[in-house]
Amino acid sequence: MGNWLRSRLTFANVVSGIALFIALGAGAYAAGLAPNSVKSKHIKDDQVKSVDVRDDTLSGGGLTAADLRAGSVGPDEFADLPAVRLETPDDTATAPCEFTGQAVPDSAGTELAFSGEEFDVTDLHAADPNCVTPTRGEIVAPRAGIYALSAGVLWPGTDTDGKRTLYIDAGSRYSAQSEIQAASSGATLQNVSTIERLDTGDIVRAYVSQTSGSTLVIGSFDSRTFLTLNWVGPAG
């Protein structure tokens, strides 16, 4: 019997047997791993890929800054962030827009009806070059979070009496307001800005009023008359 085994015991047979033993032993070891027994120190750097992690399985908030290599996350990994700037106020009541500006009666709060946009990254505003949409001055918050809001208006210099008021309405509440005396000569430039917490669907508008004693018309084609919204981050 011993001679028979020795006659068939070759180097190739020995190596094959050792390899089979190791493979079976490793498989049994892997199958017998206790839950949570594989630690970070057991994993070779750069060996766990995105495809190896099932969605929504990372506990404790998922990845943290310590898990990410510097420069490994760039702008292309982010979705578009909400941002919009409205311009071109026009109070034309019937199509098409006449672009003759927006009239602001004396002592009457007036919502600025913006018919155009300089940019609207995530479709937060219904652009209306035909001036037929009554809500064309509105920006709708697409998600809950913290937003930077700002507005500006260039008042005409045709009348320098009285005060000028500009305020932002965010979610049906006064968010920020500016009230100044009209410039003694020439046009009056007015701006206001704020940081505001908004809920999904909250509407942002800009309102103006003045006490010159007559109706003033704000021009359509000056970029200093505007309303902007920019998403800053989650509310936390």
C-alpha positions in Angstrom: 0.0 0.0 0.0 2.8 2.4 0.9 4.6 1.7 -2.3 1.4 2.3 -4.3 0.9 5.7 -2.6 4.5 6.7 -3.1 4.4 5.8 -6.7 1.5 8.2 -7.2 2.7 11.0 -4.9 3.9 13.7 -7.3 4.8 17.4 -6.7 1.7 18.5 -8.6 -0.6 16.3 -6.5 0.9 17.7 -3.3 0.5 21.3 -4.4 -3.1 20.7 -5.5 -4.0 19.1 -2.2 -2.5 22.0 -0.2 -4.4 24.5 -2.3 -7.7 22.6 -1.9 -7.2 22.5 1.8 -6.5 26.2 2.1 -9.5 27.1 -0.1 -11.9 25.0 1.9 -10.5 26.3 5.2 -10.8 29.9 4.1 -14.4 29.4 3.0 -15.3 27.8 6.3 -13.6 30.6 8.2 -15.5 33.3 6.2 -18.8 31.5 6.6 -18.2 31.4 10.4 -17.5 35.1 10.9 -19.4 36.6 13.7 -21.5 39.7 13.1 -19.4 43.0 13.2 -16.1 41.0 13.5 -14.5 42.6 10.4 -13.0 45.9 11.4 -11.5 48.8 9.5 -8.0 47.4 10.2 -8.8 44.2 8.4 -9.7 45.9 5.1 -6.9 47.0 2.8 -7.1 50.7 1.8 -9.1 51.5 -1.3 -10.6 48.0 -1.6 -14.2 48.8 -0.6 -16.0 50.4 -3.5 -19.3 52.2 -3.9 -20.9 49.1 -5.4 -20.0 47.1 -2.3 -22.2 49.2 0.0 -25.9 48.7 -0.1 -28.0 51.9 -0.1 -29.1 53.3 3.3 -27.0 50.7 5.3 -24.5 53.0 6.9 -25.7 53.8 10.4 -24.9 56.8 12.5 -25.4 59.3 9.7 -23.4 57.5 7.1 -20.0 58.8 5.9 -18.3 61.5 7.8 -15.5 63.8 6.9 -12.9 61.3 8.3 -14.1 58.7 5.8 -13.4 60.8 2.7 -10.0 61.5 1.2 -9.3 65.2 0.6 -10.4 66.3 -2.8 -12.3 63.1 -3.5 -15.7 64.7 -3.5 -16.1 67.5 -6.2 -18.9 69.6 -7.5 -20.0 66.9 -10.0 -21.1 64.7 -7.0 -23.7 67.2 -5.9 -27.2 67.8 -7.2 -28.0 71.3 -8.4 -28.6 73.6 -5.4 -31.7 75.8 -5.5 -30.8 79.3 -6.8 -32.8 81.9 -8.7 -32.6 85.6 -9.6 -35.7 87.4 -10.9 -35.6 90.6 -12.9 -37.6 92.6 -15.4 -40.6 93.9 -13.4 -43.6 94.6 -15.6 -47.2 95.1 -14.6 -48.7 94.6 -18.1 -52.1 93.0 -17.5 -52.6 91.4 -21.0 -50.2 89.6 -23.3 -47.6 90.3 -24.5 -45.5 92.1 -22.0 -45.0 95.8 -22.9 -41.8 96.1 -20.8 -42.8 99.7 -19.8 -42.0 99.0 -16.1 -44.2 98.6 -13.1 -46.3 101.4 -11.6 -46.3 101.9 -7.8 -49.1 104.1 -6.6 -48.6 106.4 -3.7 -49.0 104.8 -0.2 -49.9 101.4 -1.6 -47.9 98.1 -1.1 -47.2 96.6 -4.5 -45.8 93.2 -5.3 -43.1 93.3 -7.9 -44.2 91.3 -10.9 -41.0 89.8 -12.3 -41.5 88.5 -15.8 -37.9 87.3 -16.4 -34.9 85.6 -14.8 -31.2 86.0 -14.9 -30.9 82.4 -13.8 -33.1 79.7 -12.3 -31.1 76.6 -11.6 -33.9 74.3 -10.4 -37.1 75.8 -11.8 -38.3 77.8 -8.8 -40.0 80.5 -10.8 -42.5 80.5 -13.6 -40.9 82.9 -16.2 -43.7 84.8 -18.0 -42.5 86.8 -21.0 -46.2 87.2 -22.0 -47.2 88.8 -18.6 -50.3 86.6 -18.2 -49.4 84.7 -15.0 -50.5 86.5 -11.8 -47.9 84.6 -9.7 -44.9 85.6 -11.8 -43.4 87.5 -8.9 -43.2 84.4 -6.7 -40.3 82.0 -5.9 -41.3 78.7 -4.4 -38.9 77.0 -1.9 -38.4 73.4 -3.2 -37.2 72.0 0.1 -37.0 72.9 3.8 -33.8 74.6 4.8 -31.9 77.8 5.3 -32.0 80.3 2.4 -30.3 83.6 1.7 -32.8 86.1 0.3 -32.1 89.5 -1.2 -34.0 92.1 -3.2 -33.2 95.5 -4.7 -35.1 98.3 -6.5 -34.0 101.3 -8.4 -36.6 104.1 -7.9 -36.9 106.7 -10.6 -35.6 110.2 -10.0 -38.6 111.9 -11.4 -39.9 112.7 -7.9 -37.7 113.0 -4.8 -40.3 113.5 -2.2 -41.3 111.1 0.6 -40.0 107.7 1.6 -39.2 104.5 -0.2 -39.9 101.0 1.3 -38.8 97.6 0.1 -39.5 94.4 1.9 -39.3 90.6 1.4 -42.2 88.4 2.3 -41.2 84.8 3.0 -43.7 82.2 3.9 -46.4 84.9 4.4 -44.4 86.8 7.0 -42.2 89.9 6.9 -38.7 88.7 6.5 -36.7 91.9 6.0 -37.5 95.5 5.3 -35.8 98.7 4.3 -37.3 102.2 4.6 -35.3 105.2 3.4 -35.8 108.8 2.4 -35.8 109.4 -1.3 -32.5 110.8 -2.7 -32.5 114.5 -2.9 -31.6 114.3 -6.6 -31.6 111.5 -9.1 -32.6 107.9 -8.7 -32.8 106.2 -5.3 -31.2 102.7 -5.0 -32.5 100.4 -2.3 -31.5 96.9 -1.2 -32.4 94.4 1.5 -31.1 91.0 2.4 -31.7 88.3 5.1 -31.2 84.7 6.0 -34.5 82.8 6.5 -35.6 79.3 7.4 -38.2 78.1 4.9 -40.4 75.1 4.6 -41.1 73.2 1.4 -43.6 75.2 -0.7 -43.1 78.5 1.1 -43.4 81.4 -1.3 -41.0 84.4 -1.4 -42.1 87.8 -2.8 -40.7 91.3 -3.0 -43.0 94.3 -2.2 -42.5 98.0 -2.5 -44.3 101.2 -1.5 -43.6 104.9 -1.6 -45.0 108.2 -0.3 -44.0 110.7 -3.0 -47.6 111.8 -3.5 -47.8 110.5 -7.0 -47.4 107.2 -8.9 -43.8 106.2 -9.7 -42.8 103.7 -12.4 -40.0 101.3 -11.8 -38.1 100.5 -15.0 -38.1 97.0 -16.5 -34.6 96.8 -17.8 -32.3 97.6 -14.8 -30.6 94.7 -13.1 -30.6 96.6 -9.8 -34.3 95.7 -9.5 -34.3 92.1 -8.5 -35.3 89.3 -6.1 -32.9 86.4 -5.4 -33.1 83.1 -3.4 -30.1 80.8 -2.7 -30.2 77.6 -0.7 -27.6 77.7 2.1 -28.1 74.3 3.8 -30.5 72.1 5.8 -32.3 73.6 8.8 -30.7 71.2 11.2 
